[in-house]
Amino acid sequence: MRRARSLWVALGALGVLGPSCAQAPTAFVVVVESDLEVPSELSRVRVTLSRGPGSAERVEPFVIDNVSISLPFSFTVVPNDPARLELSMVVEGLDAAGAVRSTRRWRSRFVPAQTLLASFYLSSRCGPSTAPRCGAGEACDRGQCVREYVDPATLPPARPGGEVRDAGPDAGRGGGLDAGSDAGSDAGSDAGRDVTRVPPDAFTATGPRPRLIAAGTGHACSWSQSRQTLWCWGSNTRSAFGAASVTRTLSGYAALTAAAPGGLGLGLDFSLVMLSDGSLQGVGANASRQAYPPVDAPVIGAWRQLASAGVTSVAAGREHACAIFGGALRCWGANELGQAIPGPGALVTAPTPVQGSDEAVDVDAGAGFSCLRTRAGAVRCWGSNAANQLGNPAPRAGFVAAVHRADAPAEARELDQAAMLSLGTHHACVVRMSGVYCWGENRFGQSGGAMSSGTVGLATRVPMADDVLEVSAGQRHTCALTRNGVVYCWGDASRGQLGPSRSAPTPAPTPVMLPEPVVDLAAGDDFTCARSGLGHAFCWGENAVGQSGGATAQCPNNVCPPTRIAGVE
């Protein structure tokens, strides 16, 4: 007897969006990793799906056999009923005897017409006898308690290139695993045959995560979910975030009411926002044509549209900007160091293609240089190399350079498998599966190397835990966000950049105590802002123009401890 399902599961490679699809399916691609030994400690994986806490509506647990387990592996979950988008999942690792060795609980919501990537880790520290006692709404992750619910806005899109096969509402027997055919009652064996090893570039072939908070030289912006508004604070010199009359604000200013942003780029007194519909808008200082290239005047008050659709990544440097338009990387603005277009020259007064950037899926910009990340996770940089910020000491300024790693043989040093890229003023960092790597200026330890070195010429691993989700490079400091919502910062501490507990610079990652777990992070010029899972924004560090959001009484000498920004929720 076949029963209708409200969820179905298709097992297969990470790619989920075929080239013939006009729109991404509503789905989660789930990637599972583990530190358990295969097959003695991890022989099978059991997955239980439901609509949410307390829901009696479940898909029968399905089992992935050890015949094809190769870590990491992936599966896809698609809702049949688009009006009921809650998803609760329990992933269990079983040993050869059938005993549970690790459990990971996870909840989120599907986002219509988006295929999002969710990563699970079956840890030996989350077994029946080793897991910590977690409270309501929490789950064990690598031996620590984290929020069970994950905000879908913090999840990256899954990589295009594969296919999801629709089984329809009647998706087979015994767990509904064989999408589109009679699976038979043995769901586990059919599932095992379909599980394939995730390609090496699986974690690096997507574009950037949706960015809902950003920091510039003296201002910051965050999306306020409750107000459906982009909320900005700090210096508004030259209408940096669109208010014609506000010069400084500590409580925030509703800058733009539109679709939620997919990306933000803040520079020196100008702002760019990529909306979820793929359009791009700019406002603020425009002497180098950085905010709105068609005109030679500041964009004051109303935001101006640079593109109506097709933008997938945006970045703002000091006085130049870059974006990926319809798959093509283009840059514009100041170019005296070759930071917009390789080779120093005059202002670039229109978005101009960057040669050799065909594989770019993400881009970021510093003060006088820019870098892209390719589909395979390689990083290419161009512009000034005065502080080795191109990650390769050999090239001259203005020429494209492949970033090299210090911990690899000379013949294979090119950096690869970078999952995220962030540029500071004169240094840069990436997140790889093996941790955070940084290069460039290091006078304050912001690149993680010994401060006596002055610069770090090749990408060097920062000594910290390898469960980093995000990194953000500022002017003289760097911060990273771990998967359990904890923020670590290193570099200069003279303006409270590393939190109130430290005043001396250090290359060692230092935890910043925040009142809520964090899901997004942005480092600016001597200050940092973070967005919590509840949608609140917190900032700390320099506050001379209100960029950390604190009143004078809260922030002696214009240095703020972590301060909640009013209006962002």
N, C-alpha and C positions, 0 to 999 in steps of 0.2 A: 504494500500500500504506500503510495506517495503522498507526502503531506506538504502543504504550502509553507514556505519560509518567509520571514520578514527580513532576513539577512541571508546573503550567500557569500561563499568564500571561494575565490579562485587562487590556486597556488601556482607560483611560477616565478620568473625572474623579476628583478626590481622594476624594469620599465613597464609602464602601465598605460601609456597613451600612444596609440598607433598613429602613423602619419596621416591616415585618412580621416581621423576624427576631427571634427570642427571644434569640439569643445571637450575639455577634460571631463572624465566621468567623476561623479561624486564618490569618493573612495578614500580609504587609508591603505597605504602600502606599509606593512609592518616588517621591520628588519630585526632579526633576533641574533644577538651575540651571546657568548658565555665564556666563563673561565673554567667550566666543568670539563673534565676529560671525556672525550668521545672514544669508544662507546661505553666505557666502564661506569662513568658517573652520569653521562648524558646519553641515554639510549633512545628516548622518545621525548616528544614535546606535546603536551596536551593543551588545547586552547578552548576556553569557554567564553561565549559571547552572550550578552544580554543588552536590554535597552537602557539599563541604568540601575542604581542601587534599589533593591527591593522589588525589581521587576520580575514577574513570573514568566515573562515572554523570553524564551531562550532558544538558541540554536544548540542542539545536542553537542557536547564536546567532541572535537575531532582530534585525531592523533596523527602526528607526523612520525613515521618510523625511522629507525636508524639506517635503513637501506640507502638513504640518500642524504642524510644529515651531513652538511659540510658548512662549517661556520664561516661567516654569517650566512643565513638563509632568509628568505622572505615569503610573505603571502599577502594577499590583497583582500580587503573586506569592503563590500559594496552594499548599501541599503536598497532594498526593493521599494520601500515606501519613502519617498523623498520628504514627506511631511513629518517623519518621525526620525530625528537625526541623532538622538542620544546613543552613545555606544559605551558599554562597559566590557572590559576584557580581563580575563585571568589567564596568564601564560605560565604553565608549570613544566619544569624539567624533571623527567623520570629516569631512574637508573635501570640497569638491565633486569633487576628484580621487580620493577614496577613501583618502587618507593619514590616519593616526591623528594627531590634534592634541592629545588629552588622554586620560588614562586614570585611572580611579578604581577601586581594589580595595576590597572590603568583605565582612566575614563577620559572621554573627550566628546566633541560633537563633530559630525560631518559638516563640511561647508559646501553648499550646493555648487556644482560645476568646478570643484577643485579636488585634485588628487594630492593628498598630503602624505608626507613621510614621517612615520613614527618609529623610534628605535627602542628596543627592549634589551636589557642585559640580565641574563640568568646567572646570578652570582652565587658562589658557594657561601657567601656571607648572608644570604637570604633564605637559608634552609630552615626546616622545622626546629632545629636545635641551635641555630646560629643567628636567626633574625632578631633584630631589636624589637622591643615592644613599641609599636607605633600607635598613635591615636586615631580617632575617627577621621576618615577622609585622607589618611596617609597610607603610604605603601613603602615597602622596603626596596631600596635601590643601592646595590653594592655595599650593603651593610649599614646604610643610613636611611632615616625616615624622610620621605619627600611627599609633596602633595600628590594624591592619587589622580586628581583632575588636572588635565593639561589644557591650557588655553590654545585652541587651534590656530590663533593668530601667531603663535610662537613657533609653529611647525613649518618646515620648508616644503616646497612642492616636490613631488616625486619626479624622477628623471623621465623624460619622454623616450619613446623608442620601442616599447613592447606592446602588449595587447591585453585587454580584459575581455573575456568572453562571457556574454550575458546568458545565464541559465534561465532567466525568467523567474517567476514566483515559485515554481515547483522545481527545486534545485537538487533533486536526487535524494537518496535514502541515507540513513545512518550518519547524518551530519551535513549532507549536501555539499560534497567536496568536488565532485567532477562537474564543472560548469558546462552545461550544454549536452550532457550525455547521461545514460544510466550508469551511475557509479557503482551500483551494487551495494550490499550492506557492509562491506569491509572498507570503511572510509579511510582507515589508517594506511592500508597498502596503496590505494590509489593516490592518496595524498603524497606519500613518500616518493612515488615515481615522478611527480610533478615538481617537487622542490628542487631548485637548482642553485648552485653557488652564485652569490651576488658578485657581479663583475668588479674588478679592482677599482673602477672609477665610480662605483655606485653612490658613494657619499659625496662625490665632488662634481657630478655632472649636472646638478641642478643650479638654478640661478640663486640669488641671495634670498635669505629668509625675509619675510615681510618685516620692515623696520618701523616700529611704532613710536620710537623715541630717538632723538638725535641732538648732538651738541656741536656748536660752532666755536668761533673765537670768543664771543661774548654773549651768546644767546643760546637758548635751547627750545625744543618743541616736542610735544608728545600728543598722541591721539587720545582724546577723552571719549571713551565709549558711551558713557551716560549722556554726554552733551552732543555726541556725534559731531565733534568739532576738533580741529587742530588747535591746541592750546600752546601758546609760546610765552616766554618770559626772558628777562635780561635786557641787554642793550638793544634799542630799536633805532640806533643811528642810521640814517638814510633808509628808513622804513624796512629794516632788516627782516621783519616778519609781517609787514603789511599794514601796520597802523600808522596813519599819517601824522598823528599828533603825539603819540606816546613815545617818550625818549627812554624811559626806564620803568620797568614794572616788576614788582615782587610777587604779585598775586596771579599773574597770567593775563593773557589777552586772547580772545577768540579770533584766531587769524583767518581761518578758512573753514567753511561748513560745506562739505561735499562728501563724496564717497571716501571710505577709509583709505588712508595712504598705504601703498605697497612698499614705499621707500621714501626716505628723507635725506636731503643733502644740505648741510648748513656750512657756510664759509665765513669770510670776513664781511659782515653786515649784509649778507644776502642769503636767500633760502630757496631751495628747490623741493618740490614734492611730486612724487610719482603716485598717482591715485590708483585704486584697485582696478579701474577700467582701462589702465594703460596710458592715460593721458599724463602730460607733464606740465607743471606750472612753476613760475618763478616770480620773485619779488625782491626789492632792495637795491643795494649798490650795484651799479652797472657800468662803471667807467671803463672796464675791460670787456664789456658786453657779456659778463658772466651770468647775469640773471635773466636777461631777455635780449638775445643777440640782435634782433631786428632794429633796435633803437639805441641811440647814443645818449641816454639820459637815465637817471635813477627811476626805478619802477616803484612809485609811491602809492600806498593805499591798496588798490585792487591788484590781485595777482593776475599775471598775464600767461596765456597758454602758449607753450613752445611746441607741443605736439598733442594731437587729439586722441591718439591710440598707438599701441604697439611698443611702448617703452617697457622694458623689463628690468632695468637697473639704472640707478642714478647716483652720482657722486659730486660733491662740491669740495674744491680745494680752497686755497687762500683767495685767489682771484681768477680761478678757471673752473671749468666743470666738464663732466663727461656723462654720457648716457648710452645705453644700448637701445637703438631704435630698430624695431623689426629685425633683430638679429645682428645688426651692424653697429659697431662701436664708433661713436663720434664724440669729438671734444671741441671746446671753444673757450675763448677768453684769453687771459694773459699767457704769453708764450716766450718770454725773454730767456727762459732756461730750457725751452723745448718741452715744457710740462703738458701742453695741450697736444701738439703735434710734434713727433720726434724731429729734432733739429731746431736750435734756437731761431726765433724770428719775430715778426711783428704780431700784433694782436690777431687772433683768429676770430673773425667777426660773424661766423655762422658755424653751426654744427658740422664738423668736417671729419670724414672717415680717417681712422688711424690705420695705416698700412700694417699688414701682418697680424690683424686682430680678428680674423675670421672665426676662430674657435672661442671667442670670449663669451662667457656666461655671466660674469660679474666684473665690476670695475670700482676702484676707489681712487681718491686724489689726496695728495698732501700739499705742502706749501709750494714746492717747486718741482714736483714729480708726480707721476701717476703710475698705477699698476693695474693689470687685468688678470683674471683667473680664467683658465681655459676649461673646456669640458672634461679634460682628463686630469684637472687639478694642477697643471703647471702654472707658474706665475711669470709674467713678463712686465718689465718696468721701463720707463723712459723719463727723461728730464734731468735735473741736477743729480750729480753723483758725488757732491762735495763731502758728504758724510757717509758714503757707501750705502746710501738708501736704495740704490738699484739692486742690492743684494749680490753684486758681482763687481769686484774692484777693478776689473780690466777695462770696461767700456768708458769712452769719453762721455761727457755730459751731452744729453740730447739724443742719445742713441738707444734703441731698444735693447734691453739685456735680459737674459734668462736668469732668474734667481737661482743661486747655488746653495747647497747645504754644506755645513762644515763637518757633519758626522757621516760622510759618505766618501767612498774612494774617488779620487780625482776624475776618473773616467766616467763616473756615474753620479756626478754631484747635482745635476739639475733637480730642483725641488719639484715634487709631484704629489698628487693626492691631497692637495690643499682643499679643505672643505669650506673655508671662510677666509676672507682677506680684509685687513683693516690698515689704513695708513694714518700716521700721525703727521706732525709738522715736518720732521726730518728722519723718521724711522717707520718701519712697517712690521706687521706680524700676520701670521696665518695660523689657522687651526688645522692640524692633521690628526689622523687617528692615533698617532703616537704622542700627541701633545701640542703645545704652543711653540712656534718658532718665530724669532724676531731678528731683525738686522737694521743697520743704520746708526744714527747718532745714539751715543750711550754715555754721555757725560754725567748723567744722573742715574744710570742703571736702567733706563727705560727699555732697552733692548735685552735686558736680562743678563748681560755680561759684566765682567769686572769693570768698575767705573774708571780704573786707571787706563783702560784701553781707549777711551774717547769715542771710538766707533766699533761696530761689529760688522765686519765685511761680508761674511757669509751667514746664511740663515742658521741660527743656533738655538737649540732647544732650551726653553726656560724651565728650570727645575720645579715642576709642580705636578699634581695629579693629572693623569691623562684623560679624565672624564670631563674635559672642557667642551662646553657648547658654543661659546662665543668669546671673541677677543675684541677689544677696542683700544686703538692707539691714540693718545692725546698729544699735547705739545711736548711735555717733558716727563710724562708718565704713561703707563699702560695698565689696563684692567682686563680681567678675564672672568667669565661666568661659568660655573660648573653646572652639571646637569641637576644637582640637588638645590639650585637656586642661591648658592653662596658666591659672593664677589671677592676676588683677590686683586690687589693692585701693587705695582712696584714702580720705582723711579723716584722722581723728585717728590719731596714731602713738605717743602717750605710753605706751601699755601694750602695745606690740609688735603692734598690730592689722595693720600693713602688713608684718610680718615683721621679722627682726632687723637688716636693713640700713638702716632708717630710723627716726628718732625725732621728726622734726618733721612737723606736719600738712601735707597737700598735697591739692589737688583733682585732681592728675594721677594717673591709674592707674599703679600701681607693681607690677611682677611679684614674686610670692612664690615663691621657689625651693622646690619640693617634690620628694621622691625618686621619685614615681611620677605618671604622668598622671592627672588628676582627672576624675570623671564626675558628681559631685554636690557641692553647696556649701551651707553654712549659716553666716550671720553672727549672732552673739548680742551681748550687752552687752560690748563691748570684747574679744571673742575670736571666732575663726572656726574652723570645722571643715570638712573636706573628705573625700570618699570616693573612693578610687582605683578604677580598673577591675579591680583584683585584690580589691576588697572591703575594703581596709585603710582605717582612719580616721586622719586627722592633724589636730591642732589647734594653734593658736598664739595668743599674746596673754595677756590677764589669766588668772591662775591662783590667785587668792586662796582659792577654795573647790574647787580641783581641776578646774575646768571645761575647762582645756586639757590635762589628763591627765598633767602632768609631776610628778616628784618635786621636792622643794625643791632638791636639788643640781643638777638639770637646768635649773631656772628661777629664777635669781637675782632677788630682789625680787619674786617671784611673777609674773614675766613669762617666758613660754615661747617658744622658737623652735618651728618646726614639729616636733611630737612625735607619734610613732605611739601610738595607744591600744591597750594590751594587751587581747586578747580579741576584737577586732573583725576578722574575716577571713572 
